[in-house]
Amino acid sequence: MAKKDTSEWKHEVARAERRSRLARMKGTDGHKKKIESHTVWKKVTLSILAGVLVLAILVWVVAMTGILTKSMPAMTVAGRKLTAAELNMVMGNMTASEQYGLAFTEEFQKILDQPSQLTPGGTVREDIINQMMPGAIFMYAALSEIEHEQFMPDEEEKAEIEKNVEALKNQFAEMAQTSGRSVNNLIKMYYGPGVTIRMVERDLRNAMIINFYEDRIREEADLSDEEVEAYYQEHKDSLDLFSYKAYSFKPELAEDATADEKAAALDQLEKKAEEALADLGELTFKEAILKQVSEEEAAALEEDPESLVFKKERPGDFSFSIHEFIKGAGVKPGDAKVIREVDAVTLVEFTGRVRDNFEPYTVRHILIADRDGEGESAKTDEELKEEAEQVLNEFLEGDRSEELFVKLVVVHSKDPGSVSNGGLYEDVAAGTMVAEFEKWATEDGRKKGDTGIIKTAHGYHVMYYVGSSGEAELPGRIRAALKEIHLADWVEGVSEKAEVIRHPFGMKFVGKLSFFDALLGAPPTEPSPTPPRLEP
């Protein structure tokens, strides 16, 4: 029997399958079956579910990566668009530096959600946003000007920037290792979602470039002698040196003395002070005081007459009540006043004021102190004083050279801050050292090689005077102030002339950790003209 051709056999199989499929599609009446509705709905449902799943995945990706936070503009400053992530870096830096906390932790976010105690109807988050806004506006307005001026840091400044950027990366790496968190997780805690380490590095570079640009602005200030003199004349009340004599009558009372007993004691002392004041017409200040005090106190004043005189006092170095008197309108040398204070009655005699011609000085010293004892001092005050005198005598009996003094410093001084460089304090500015130290070093007629012993709260100091700078410090202080005034004017101007536009949708993500809280919430309210200051 002959076999069928293979191709013919395949065609017969295909026709049989087609007839079978058509038969299944027909009903009992021989007509084509209707397509059942549940099959359509099944396909539609599956399509919807697939779309919802894709949408959910997209939302999750957006929420977890902070894409909107780092892409949506929240503010435009001087034509420069800022994203919510950039503003969040400003906020994170501020809350960390002000020691409020890390702004984008769950715990701190709960604090930010609390009602404001400063702004009715507001939140703590809005208070902090308002507080950071001037800084953010200045920063980006300054960057716009820097770009416009085509300012570029020099090679040394660039090296410093890169050094600090590297230190920042190392700091985050060390923090991550110590805390057991990833660097990305730490950055999120500091600056919120969407911020990367590269953004933080860029922010640091921008901040340092602004600092270098500010240095250039300072150097543009008018520092002429005319400007220095004009500044002095305007601020002389806070720059001059004031001299006066003063003595405080203090009551001797038991610790459990009543308020009435204290008041009665002060009344008696005030009478003594008034009597001394009346005697000033005929007696010297010292004589008038000695007439009113006990024999014991008089002996102490005779031993140390300088305790009645204050020289080269700067405003801020004396009490407010004395400050009011000696700087009062029309006060002239010789004027005196009795000042009643909370726990004393003080007689003050104004002797004059002069321009501050203080010259930075250089000295060496040997500190004689009981630094080895634990708890109570192992040496008495007399023993320390005697030791200081012995060290000074050893110097005076030698060749009295500066080299010899340096050798004695190494052997005897207890000052860890200067013993390694021979007890040297070089070009010391006014107010740097304690009053007794500065008073000795600036005594009229002081010359190189002068020695002496002074006592301070730190112990006894064997002093050796090296010399002064030869130039008054005040003009330099004024020029430094003029530079800062010029910079402050620039800062104010660059912020004021910058056009600022807030974008409500982008602002919703400022200061927010939760994507859905930001998306569904309202943007923060506009800051007040003078935003309240928060305390850490």
Secondary structure as GFF3:
##gff-version 3
##sequence-region A 1 536
A	DSSP	alpha_helix	6	24	.	.	.	ID=ss1
A	DSSP	alpha_helix	37	65	.	.	.	ID=ss2
A	DSSP	alpha_helix	67	71	.	.	.	ID=ss3
A	DSSP	beta_strand	73	77	.	.	.	ID=ss4
A	DSSP	beta_strand	80	83	.	.	.	ID=ss5
A	DSSP	alpha_helix	84	97	.	.	.	ID=ss6
A	DSSP	alpha_helix	106	112	.	.	.	ID=ss7
A	DSSP	alpha_helix	124	149	.	.	.	ID=ss8
A	DSSP	alpha_helix	155	179	.	.	.	ID=ss9
A	DSSP	alpha_helix	183	191	.	.	.	ID=ss10
A	DSSP	alpha_helix	197	219	.	.	.	ID=ss11
A	DSSP	alpha_helix	225	239	.	.	.	ID=ss12
A	DSSP	beta_strand	241	249	.	.	.	ID=ss13
A	DSSP	alpha_helix	259	279	.	.	.	ID=ss14
A	DSSP	alpha_helix	285	290	.	.	.	ID=ss15
A	DSSP	alpha_helix	295	303	.	.	.	ID=ss16
A	DSSP	three_ten_helix	305	308	.	.	.	ID=ss17
A	DSSP	beta_strand	309	313	.	.	.	ID=ss18
A	DSSP	alpha_helix	320	326	.	.	.	ID=ss19
A	DSSP	beta_strand	336	340	.	.	.	ID=ss20
A	DSSP	beta_strand	345	354	.	.	.	ID=ss21
A	DSSP	beta_strand	361	368	.	.	.	ID=ss22
A	DSSP	alpha_helix	381	397	.	.	.	ID=ss23
A	DSSP	alpha_helix	402	412	.	.	.	ID=ss24
A	DSSP	three_ten_helix	419	421	.	.	.	ID=ss25
A	DSSP	beta_strand	424	428	.	.	.	ID=ss26
A	DSSP	alpha_helix	435	441	.	.	.	ID=ss27
A	DSSP	beta_strand	451	456	.	.	.	ID=ss28
A	DSSP	beta_strand	459	468	.	.	.	ID=ss29
A	DSSP	alpha_helix	474	496	.	.	.	ID=ss30
A	DSSP	beta_strand	500	502	.	.	.	ID=ss31
A	DSSP	alpha_helix	504	507	.	.	.	ID=ss32
A	DSSP	alpha_helix	515	520	.	.	.	ID=ss33
###
